[in-house]
Amino acid sequence: MRYRLEVRLCTTDVGQRVVLRWRRPARDGGEEVADVRGLLEAADAGSFTVRVASGELVVIPRALALAGKTVPPAPRRQARARSGSL
């Protein structure tokens, strides 16, 4: 089975949670495929800017983007109830 990779993001998706698959430079001088998930901060004709969970901004040149789409918000974590007394 073959899948067609498609970047389905545009300027109207700014502010949404997204995932982008792209070809990033590798340490050995080549390229590697990586995924970036976070908030889309900017999108223009040349690049996408994504803020990841750590707060870092990742700029992805549009020419290196292989696939991208909006994704649902991250699930909220349930607070654990404490048992016993201190």
KAGIBEL-V29296 format. One line per field, one symbol per residue. burial: # if it has 9 or more other ideal C-beta (glycine too) atoms within 8 Angstrom, else .. A space follows every 50 residues. Layout:
burial=???
This chain:
burial=......#.#...##..######.#........#..#####..#...#### ##.....#.#.#.#####.#................
